[in-house]
């Protein structure tokens, strides 16, 4: 059964000035990403490089531009095992992701989620992790082949974090 979360829809000025602009206009409960308004749901399927925030060892957010994916219910974060953010997620599994429309920076979705499952490319579900990194490679590059950015200096292994959505915020209009 999907995890229920709250979507806070901020008021914007796309259709003119209004009282309380830039504050939360309404909150709605959602069970899956399909429950989002289409103008926000569509952002999540576009090949937009997102900003991912995880808490670093000094307690401050570490921001990374990353490729984004989901399965409709969970956010999927695929990273290389040797990267520091992998250890940071293990230590503090709360992640925040900002998806900004490259055509209008005042149209965005913010997702707060928690990593609840970790899959390893060299583990029992390794084929799934490899298939996922290949999928997002194809989404973002248009190349039909396998993920092409593995570090040639090491035997890079990927980790896939499945993340439960805790809450979301939406803002703006596409155009």
C-alpha positions in Angstrom: 0.0 0.0 0.0 1.4 3.4 -0.9 2.6 5.8 1.7 0.2 8.8 2.1 1.9 12.3 2.0 0.8 15.9 1.9 1.3 18.2 -1.1 1.4 21.9 -0.1 0.4 24.0 -3.2 1.9 27.5 -2.9 0.0 30.5 -4.3 1.8 32.1 -7.2 1.4 35.2 -9.2 1.1 33.6 -12.7 -2.4 35.0 -13.0 -1.8 38.3 -11.3 -1.3 39.6 -7.8 -3.4 38.1 -4.9 -3.7 38.3 -1.2 -1.3 35.9 0.6 0.8 35.3 -2.6 3.8 33.0 -2.1 2.1 31.4 0.9 0.6 27.9 1.0 -2.8 28.1 -0.7 -4.0 24.6 0.1 -2.8 21.2 1.3 -3.9 18.0 -0.3 -3.2 14.4 0.6 -1.8 12.1 -2.0 -1.0 8.4 -2.2 1.1 8.4 -5.4 2.6 10.9 -7.8 -0.3 10.3 -10.1 -2.4 12.3 -7.5 -0.4 15.5 -8.4 -1.9 18.1 -10.7 -0.7 17.2 -14.2 1.4 20.4 -14.6 3.6 19.2 -11.7 3.5 15.5 -12.4 4.8 16.2 -16.0 7.8 17.9 -14.5 8.8 14.7 -12.7 8.9 12.7 -16.0 11.0 15.2 -18.0 14.8 14.8 -18.2 15.4 17.7 -15.9 18.6 17.8 -13.8 17.4 18.3 -10.2 19.1 19.5 -7.1 19.4 16.9 -4.4 20.2 17.9 -0.8 21.6 15.5 1.8 23.1 16.3 5.2 26.9 16.2 5.2 29.2 15.3 8.1 29.3 19.0 9.2 25.5 19.1 9.6 25.0 21.3 6.6 23.1 20.4 3.4 25.2 19.1 0.6 23.7 19.9 -2.8 24.3 17.9 -5.9 22.9 18.2 -9.4 21.6 14.7 -10.3 19.3 12.8 -12.7 15.9 12.1 -11.3 13.6 9.2 -11.4 10.6 7.6 -9.6 8.3 4.6 -9.9 5.1 6.5 -9.2 5.2 5.8 -5.5 8.8 6.1 -4.5 11.7 8.4 -5.4 14.7 6.5 -6.8 18.1 7.9 -6.2 20.9 6.1 -8.1 24.5 6.9 -7.2 28.0 5.4 -7.2 28.9 3.5 -4.1 32.2 5.3 -3.6 30.7 8.8 -3.6 30.5 10.6 -0.2 26.7 11.3 -0.6 26.1 7.5 -0.4 27.5 7.4 3.1 25.7 10.6 4.0 22.4 9.1 3.0 23.1 6.0 5.1 23.9 8.2 8.1 20.9 10.5 7.6 18.4 9.2 5.1 16.3 12.4 4.8 16.7 13.8 1.3 15.2 16.9 -0.3 14.9 17.2 -4.1 14.1 20.4 -6.0 12.8 20.0 -9.6 12.8 23.3 -11.4 11.3 23.8 -14.8 14.1 24.9 -17.1 11.6 26.9 -19.1 10.3 28.8 -16.1 12.2 28.8 -12.8 9.0 29.9 -11.0 7.4 26.5 -11.8 8.8 23.8 -9.4 8.3 20.8 -7.2 10.1 20.2 -3.9 10.1 16.7 -2.5 11.1 15.7 1.0 11.7 12.0 1.2 13.4 9.3 3.3 15.6 6.5 1.9 14.0 3.3 3.2 15.7 0.7 1.1 19.2 0.3 -0.3 19.9 -2.0 -3.3 23.5 -2.8 -4.4 24.6 -3.5 -7.9 26.8 -6.3 -6.6 24.0 -7.7 -4.4 21.0 -10.0 -4.9 19.0 -7.2 -6.7 22.0 -6.0 -8.7 20.4 -6.5 -12.1 17.6 -4.1 -11.0 20.2 -1.5 -10.0 22.0 -1.8 -13.3 18.8 -1.7 -15.3 17.8 1.4 -13.5 21.0 3.3 -14.1 20.7 2.3 -17.8 17.1 3.6 -17.8 18.0 7.0 -16.5 21.0 7.2 -18.8 18.7 6.6 -21.7 16.2 9.2 -20.4 18.8 11.9 -20.0 21.1 11.3 -23.0 18.8 9.6 -25.6 21.5 7.0 -26.0 19.9 3.5 -26.2 22.9 1.7 -24.7 24.2 1.1 -21.2 25.2 3.8 -18.7 28.3 5.4 -20.1 29.8 7.4 -17.3 31.4 4.7 -15.0 34.7 5.8 -13.6 37.3 3.9 -15.6 39.9 4.2 -12.7 37.9 1.9 -10.4 35.4 -0.9 -10.6 32.4 1.4 -10.0 29.4 -0.1 -8.4 26.0 1.6 -8.2 23.6 1.9 -5.3 19.9 2.5 -5.7 18.0 4.1 -2.8 14.3 3.7 -2.7 12.8 6.7 -0.9 9.3 7.1 0.6 7.8 10.5 0.0 7.2 12.4 3.2 5.8 15.6 1.8 5.9 17.8 -1.3 5.4 21.5 -2.3 4.4 22.8 -5.7 4.6 26.3 -7.2 3.8 28.1 -10.4 2.7 27.4 -13.9 4.6 25.9 -16.8 4.6 29.1 -19.0 
